[in-house]
Amino acid sequence: MAQAEQPERTRSDRRVTVDDVRQLMGSSTPHFALQLRNRIASLIADLPADDPARRLGEQEIARLESLAFTGEVRGEGFQDGQRLLPSVNDHEQPRRVPGATF
């Protein structure tokens, strides 16, 4: 998944909407969570604090950071004889690394 945005979404004469944020949220998995976080952050960066798209985007950024660092469990969980993957950890905290990633 690229961090580049669709040109239609970044036109200066087009307002960012809640649907724009939701479209990016729809493909969230642990593997792509940080790329999606960055795309949403760029998309909402210039919106006012009370804008609905910005508020939803900020909530989604927090969820994506948690998803990226703690993973997810789908289905019915693990069965007898299986163990959770090490990446699935409720205690892991998101880490910020300085640089051009965000």
C-alpha positions in Angstrom: 0.0 0.0 0.0 1.4 3.3 -1.0 1.3 6.5 1.1 0.5 8.5 -1.9 -3.0 10.0 -2.0 -5.5 10.0 -4.8 -5.1 13.3 -6.7 -8.9 13.9 -6.5 -8.7 14.0 -2.7 -5.9 16.5 -2.6 -7.3 19.1 -4.9 -7.1 22.5 -3.2 -10.7 23.4 -4.3 -12.2 20.1 -2.8 -13.2 19.8 0.9 -12.2 16.7 2.8 -15.2 14.8 4.0 -16.0 12.1 6.5 -16.5 9.7 3.6 -12.9 10.4 2.5 -11.7 9.3 5.9 -14.0 6.3 6.0 -12.7 5.1 2.6 -9.2 4.9 4.0 -10.4 3.3 7.2 -12.1 0.4 5.2 -8.8 -1.2 4.3 -7.2 -1.2 7.7 -5.2 -4.2 8.8 -2.2 -4.5 11.1 0.2 -4.7 8.1 -1.1 -1.4 6.5 -2.1 0.5 9.7 0.8 2.9 9.8 0.6 3.8 6.1 -3.1 4.4 6.5 -2.5 6.5 9.6 -0.1 8.7 7.7 -2.5 9.1 4.8 -5.3 10.1 7.1 -3.0 12.5 9.1 -2.0 14.2 5.8 -5.6 14.4 4.7 -7.0 16.1 7.8 -3.9 18.2 8.6 -5.4 21.5 7.4 -8.9 21.0 8.8 -10.2 23.0 11.8 -10.3 21.1 15.1 -14.1 20.9 15.2 -14.5 19.6 11.6 -16.3 16.2 11.7 -13.8 14.7 9.2 -10.9 15.8 11.4 -12.5 14.4 14.6 -13.1 11.0 12.9 -9.6 11.0 11.4 -8.0 11.6 14.8 -10.0 8.8 16.3 -9.0 6.5 13.5 -5.3 7.5 13.8 -5.4 6.3 17.5 -7.2 3.1 16.5 -4.7 2.4 13.7 -1.7 3.0 16.0 -3.1 0.5 18.4 -3.8 -2.0 15.6 -0.3 -1.6 14.2 1.4 -2.4 17.5 -1.0 -4.8 19.2 -2.3 -6.7 16.2 -5.8 -8.2 16.1 -7.5 -11.5 16.6 -10.1 -12.6 14.2 -12.5 -15.5 14.1 -12.9 -17.6 17.3 -9.5 -17.0 18.8 -6.9 -19.6 19.3 -7.7 -23.3 19.9 -6.2 -25.8 22.3 -2.6 -26.4 21.4 -2.2 -23.0 19.6 -0.8 -19.8 21.0 -1.3 -16.2 20.1 1.2 -14.6 17.8 3.8 -12.5 19.6 2.5 -9.4 17.7 -0.9 -9.7 19.4 -0.2 -7.9 22.7 -2.5 -5.7 24.6 0.3 -4.1 26.5 2.4 -2.9 23.5 2.4 0.9 23.1 2.7 2.8 19.9 6.2 4.2 19.4 7.0 7.3 17.5 10.3 7.4 15.6 11.4 10.9 14.5 11.8 11.4 10.8 9.8 11.6 7.6 7.4 8.8 8.4 4.6 11.0 9.8 
